[in-house]
Amino acid sequence: MKKLSRNRLQFLKVLALLSQIRWYNIALLLLGQYLIAIFVFAPHGGRADVFYDFNTHAVAWSAAFVLGFGFLINSFYDHDADSINRPKQSAFERLVSKRTSLNTAITLLVIGLLLSWTVSYKATGFFALFAAGLWYHSHRLRNIPIVSHTSAAVLALTPFFGMSVYHNFSSLHTFAYGALLGLTLFSRELLKDLLMIKGDIIVGRRTVASEYGEENTRFALMVSAMVAWIPAFFTRSLFNEHAEIGIFIILVLLSVANLIALKAKNLEGLRWAHLTYKVILVLGILTLPFL
């Protein structure tokens, strides 16, 4: 019985560590990178070659490992606020000690950089800067309203730029689509301010919601949703019919999510809005093959 209990505890610790790493976000990143490498960056006649290209895999997994490092570092800095805002999840994640989390973060960073080194020194420098940006966001930028939201959105999109640099690919329509996803991620950070406002105020963290109030944050969400329609309208000719449909659905859902947040009277309503954002990001990844 003791051995069974010990094994169960170790299993729960692994689950808690995966929760800190935000494995579902990393899985979404990997899916997005492979989709964009196969359907956007690779030539039409050579899409199958992507699966046999070690460097493409190395770039994708380097991003995944470095992002895992970033999530663990962010979890370390957010420990006090998360204990208030998400007490059950935070208690579960505390099955893993801070030392273990930090050691795992360093291990993930080293693996990510070593993988990128097999590609090129340029790739290693890119992911080293990415890792530094993730750390600096959690350490310093996280407490600066607007700057925090902008840096979080940029960092979330950064791995895709790494893949585009490796494949030596750039186009106006991919940048336009990236801008749309960036605005979506920016809005999601504003929504998270509303969800986490209680803990942020108690620990003294400066966010848009804690500094300027909940009503102003809700208004900013609606403005962000309206702004997202503008570049999408002027760049619609760059996309094919299937991509246009995906972008239109994203914009509609973005407006719906922010409307839910505007009308929400409690945390439950805000959680529905946040769930809608998760659906938007999944749809954003699935639209990549049609760009």
VENKATA-V45785 format. One record per residue. N is the residue number from 1. PHI is phi in radians with two decimals (NA if undefined). OMEGA is omega in degrees with one decimal (NA if undefined). NEAR is the number of other C-alpha atoms within 12 Angstrom. Layout:
BEGIN
n=[N,N]
phi=[PHI,PHI]
omega=[OMEGA,OMEGA]
near=[NEAR,NEAR]
END
This chain:
BEGIN
n=[1,2,3,4,5,6,7,8,9,10,11,12,13,14,15,16,17,18,19,20,21,22,23,24,25,26,27,28,29,30,31,32,33,34,35,36,37,38,39,40,41,42,43,44,45,46,47,48,49,50,51,52,53,54,55,56,57,58,59,60,61,62,63,64,65,66,67,68,69,70,71,72,73,74,75,76,77,78,79,80,81,82,83,84,85,86,87,88,89,90,91,92,93,94,95,96,97,98,99,100,101,102,103,104,105,106,107,108,109,110,111,112,113,114,115,116,117,118,119,120,121,122,123,124,125,126,127,128,129,130,131,132,133,134,135,136,137,138,139,140,141,142,143,144,145,146,147,148,149,150,151,152,153,154,155,156,157,158,159,160,161,162,163,164,165,166,167,168,169,170,171,172,173,174,175,176,177,178,179,180,181,182,183,184,185,186,187,188,189,190,191,192,193,194,195,196,197,198,199,200,201,202,203,204,205,206,207,208,209,210,211,212,213,214,215,216,217,218,219,220,221,222,223,224,225,226,227,228,229,230,231,232,233,234,235,236,237,238,239,240,241,242,243,244,245,246,247,248,249,250,251,252,253,254,255,256,257,258,259,260,261,262,263,264,265,266,267,268,269,270,271,272,273,274,275,276,277,278,279,280,281,282,283,284,285,286,287,288,289,290,291]
phi=[NA,-1.09,-1.12,-1.09,-1.12,-1.16,-1.12,-1.13,-1.12,-1.12,-1.11,-1.14,-1.15,-1.10,-1.10,-1.14,-1.16,-1.11,-1.14,-1.13,-1.29,1.03,-0.99,-1.20,-1.18,-1.19,-1.09,-1.16,-1.09,-1.08,-1.04,-1.10,-1.16,-1.21,-1.11,-1.26,-1.19,-1.40,-1.73,-1.97,-1.44,-1.34,-1.13,-0.99,-1.51,-2.18,-1.14,-1.16,-1.14,-1.03,-1.18,-1.77,-1.65,-1.04,-1.12,-1.09,-1.12,-1.11,-1.13,-1.08,-1.34,-1.05,-1.07,-1.12,-1.16,-1.18,-1.14,-1.04,-1.00,-1.11,-1.14,-1.17,-1.14,-1.11,-1.11,-1.11,-1.29,-1.61,-0.95,-1.17,-1.15,-1.15,-1.08,-1.60,-1.35,-2.31,-1.04,-1.20,-1.14,-1.12,-1.10,-1.14,-1.20,-1.30,-1.06,-1.71,-1.19,-1.06,-1.10,-1.10,-1.09,-1.18,-1.10,-1.14,-1.05,-1.13,-1.09,-1.10,-1.12,-1.09,-1.08,-1.08,-1.22,-1.14,-1.09,-1.17,-1.12,-1.20,-1.49,-3.07,-1.13,-1.08,-1.15,-1.09,-1.11,-1.08,-1.31,-1.14,-1.15,-1.06,-1.11,-1.08,-1.14,-1.08,-1.15,-1.17,-1.07,-1.23,-1.36,-2.22,-1.20,-0.99,-1.77,-2.04,-0.96,1.23,-1.03,-1.06,-1.18,-1.15,-1.15,-1.11,-1.15,-1.13,-1.14,-1.15,-1.56,-0.94,-1.00,-1.20,-1.18,-1.07,-1.16,-1.20,-1.14,-1.10,-1.46,0.92,-2.18,-2.67,-2.72,-1.15,-1.25,-1.24,-1.18,-1.13,-1.19,-1.07,-1.12,-1.11,-1.14,-1.11,-1.12,-1.12,-1.15,-1.08,-1.11,-1.10,-1.15,-1.09,-1.11,-1.10,-1.04,-1.17,-1.18,-1.84,-1.08,-1.04,-1.15,-1.10,-1.17,-1.15,-1.51,1.42,-1.45,-1.56,-2.28,-1.08,-1.17,-1.30,-1.58,-2.01,1.68,-1.19,-1.12,-1.15,-1.18,-1.10,-1.12,-1.09,-1.10,-1.16,-1.08,-1.06,-1.13,-1.20,-1.10,-1.08,-1.25,-1.15,-1.11,-1.13,-1.19,-1.37,-1.92,-1.07,-1.22,-1.40,-1.92,-1.40,-1.06,-1.16,-1.13,-1.04,-1.10,-1.07,-1.14,-1.08,-1.10,-1.04,-1.14,-1.12,-1.12,-1.08,-1.14,-1.12,-1.04,-1.25,-1.18,-1.06,-1.11,-1.14,-1.59,-1.08,-1.78,-2.62,-1.13,-1.07,-1.13,-1.16,-1.17,-1.12,-1.11,-1.15,-1.11,-1.10,-1.10,-1.09,-1.11,-1.05,-1.18,-1.10,-1.10,-1.08,-1.20,-1.22,-1.44,-0.92,-1.08,-1.67,-1.19]
omega=[-179.9,-179.7,179.0,179.7,179.7,178.6,179.3,178.9,178.6,177.9,179.0,177.6,177.2,177.9,179.3,178.3,177.3,177.1,177.3,-178.3,-176.7,-173.0,-178.1,176.0,179.2,177.1,178.6,177.3,179.6,178.8,-179.5,-179.1,179.4,178.4,-178.2,177.6,-175.9,-170.2,-177.8,-173.3,-176.7,175.3,-174.9,-177.9,-175.3,-178.0,180.0,-178.8,180.0,-178.0,-178.9,-179.2,-177.7,-175.8,176.3,177.3,-179.0,179.0,-178.6,-177.1,172.8,178.1,-178.9,-179.4,180.0,177.1,175.0,173.7,-178.4,179.7,179.2,177.2,179.0,177.9,178.2,-178.9,-177.1,-171.9,-175.9,-179.4,179.9,178.4,179.6,-175.0,-178.2,-172.4,-178.0,179.6,179.6,178.6,178.3,-178.2,178.2,170.6,177.0,-178.9,178.3,-179.4,178.9,179.6,-179.6,177.2,177.4,178.9,179.8,178.8,179.2,179.6,-179.4,179.2,-179.8,-179.5,177.3,177.2,179.5,178.5,177.6,178.5,178.9,174.4,178.8,178.4,178.3,178.1,179.9,-176.9,173.4,176.6,177.0,178.8,178.3,178.3,177.7,179.0,-176.4,176.3,-179.4,-174.7,-171.9,-172.0,-177.8,-176.1,178.9,-178.5,-178.9,177.2,178.9,-177.6,-179.8,-178.8,178.9,179.3,-179.4,-179.0,179.1,-179.1,-173.7,-178.7,179.8,174.9,176.5,178.6,-179.7,177.6,-179.4,-179.0,177.4,-175.6,172.3,178.1,-177.0,-176.0,176.6,176.2,178.6,178.9,176.4,178.1,177.8,178.1,177.7,176.9,177.4,179.1,176.9,179.2,179.6,177.2,175.7,178.9,178.5,174.8,179.5,-179.6,-172.6,-171.0,-178.2,-179.6,-179.2,179.3,-177.2,-178.3,176.8,179.4,180.0,175.7,178.4,-178.4,-178.2,-178.3,-172.6,176.1,-177.0,-177.7,178.2,178.1,177.0,177.8,178.7,177.3,180.0,177.7,179.7,178.9,179.6,179.3,-178.2,179.8,-173.7,179.0,179.2,-179.9,-175.2,-179.5,-174.8,-179.0,-179.0,-172.4,175.8,-173.8,-177.4,178.0,178.4,179.3,178.9,-179.6,179.1,179.0,177.9,-178.7,178.3,179.4,177.5,178.3,179.0,-179.8,-178.9,175.3,175.9,179.0,179.8,-176.2,-175.2,179.0,-178.5,-178.3,-178.8,177.9,178.8,178.2,176.0,177.4,179.8,176.9,177.6,176.8,177.7,177.3,179.4,-177.7,175.9,177.9,177.7,177.4,-177.7,178.1,-176.7,-178.6,-175.7,-178.4,NA]
near=[7,8,9,10,11,12,13,14,17,16,16,20,23,24,21,29,35,28,27,42,33,26,24,20,26,29,23,28,36,30,30,34,40,36,30,38,40,31,26,30,34,28,17,14,11,16,21,16,19,29,18,13,21,18,25,37,28,35,43,44,37,43,51,43,40,46,47,43,43,45,40,41,37,34,37,33,29,29,29,25,27,31,25,22,26,24,17,14,20,25,22,23,31,29,25,30,23,23,16,22,34,26,19,29,33,25,20,29,36,25,28,36,37,26,31,37,22,21,30,21,16,18,33,29,21,30,44,33,24,38,38,23,31,39,32,24,32,31,21,20,25,31,29,24,27,25,24,33,33,26,30,38,29,28,37,41,36,34,42,45,32,40,40,29,23,31,26,15,21,21,18,17,26,31,24,27,39,37,29,39,41,33,41,49,35,37,45,43,38,48,47,38,44,43,37,34,33,27,27,31,25,17,22,18,30,29,35,37,34,29,22,21,20,30,23,22,32,35,25,31,39,31,24,32,38,25,24,34,30,19,27,34,20,16,24,26,16,23,28,18,15,18,28,25,21,31,40,27,25,35,37,25,31,43,30,28,36,41,29,28,41,30,22,24,18,16,24,16,22,32,25,27,36,35,24,31,38,26,25,34,38,26,30,40,34,28,33,35,28,27,34]
END
